[in-house]
Amino acid sequence: MSEMTNAELIAASRSLQELAQERLPVAGALRVRRLMREVQAHLDDVEGVRKELLQRHAKKGEDGQLALDASGNATFEGDALTAFLSEYEELMAQTMEFERGLAVADLGQIDVKPAVLMGLGALLEEGAR
């Protein structure tokens, strides 16, 4: 069983997307697709909570919409940024458990960048099934 924080899952999601572009054995391709769906569904929930935190803490314009700076980022007044960051860090530290990850054997004989494998974190299991 693997456990990863939400912050780690964001990196793992990118790595799974890169692996999905590779030609994998059928079982490995299926496992990557299943993990991608599971991770993405969880990250969609995480994104929903992040948006709720912004709605709670960020400055809003007269129209009730978030007030954005020139770069398109939310703006905050007073201690609101500190409160947002505190709750956001708590959100990123929350963990999700996976019953089964991705075994090295699932990948077959592909050439893959070490950064992709590192991004998988605890989802990558070295042993064979």
N, C-alpha and C positions, 0 to 999 in steps of 0.2 A: 504494500500500500504506500502510495506517495502522498506527501502533503506539501503544498506550496502556498506562498503568500500571493495576494492579488497582484502585487508589484512583480513578482516572479512570473506570474501567469501572463502578464502583458508581453514579456520577452519570449516566453514559451509559445505564445500565439504567433508571433512573427516567425519563429523558427519552424513551427508546424506549417505555416503558409509556404515557406521556402521548400520544405520537404515535399509538400504536395505538388510542387512543380517538377519533381524528379520522377524518373521511371523506377518504381519500386515493385518488388514482388507483390502478387495479388493480396496476400495476407497483410503485408506491411502497408500497402496502399489503403486497405480497408481500415486498419488500425489508426492510421494517420487521420483519415476522414472522421472516424468516430471521436477521436480525441479533439479534433478541431471543433466539431459541433458542441461537444461537452464544454470545452474551454470557452468558446464564443458565447454560448448561452449564459455561462456564469459571468463573463466580462460584460455582457449586455446589462445584467443586473447591477454590477459594480458601477457601470456608467450611469445608470438611473439614479443610484444613490449619490454619485458625484454631482449630478445635475440638481438633485434636491438640496445638497449642501450649498451649492452656488445660489440657489433661490433663497435659501435661508440667510446667507451671510453677505452676498455681494450687493453692491449698490444697484438700485433700480432707477430708471428714468421715469419721467412723468407718465409714460405709457404703460408702466408696470414691467417693462422688459429690462433685462440686465443692461447696465450701463457699461459699454466697452471702451477701452482705450484705442489709440490709433492702430495698434497691432491686433486688435480684435480680442483682447483678453479682458476678463471681467475686472471691474474695479471695486475697491473696498474702502470703507471709511473707518477711522478709529481703530479699535481692536478687532474689527470684523475679520481682517486677514489672518490674524493670529488664531482666532477661533476656527476659521475655515481650515487653515493648515493643520491644526491639531486634529480635527475630525477627519480630514483627508488622510493624514498619516495613519490614523487608526483604521480607516477603511483599507488602505494599502497593506496593512499588517495582518488583516484577517486572512485566514487560511481556508483552503479547500482541499479535500482529500480525494484521491483517485484510487480506485480499487486496483487498477492495472495501468501501467504506463506503456512505453514503447521500448521494445528490446532492440539492442544493436542488431540482432539477427533479423528483425523485421525489415531492416533497411537494405538487405541484400548487398550487392557489390557496387555501390554507388560512390562517386567522389563527392564529398560534402565538406564544406568549410568547417573548421573547428568551432568557429563562432556560432554556427547554427546548432551544433551539438551542445555547446555550452549554454545556449539560450534555452534549451529544453529543460535544463536543470534536473530536478527530481523526477521528471516524466521519463527520462532516459534510464533504462535499466540495462546494465552491462550483460547480465547472465542470459542464457538462452531459456526458452520456455520448454 
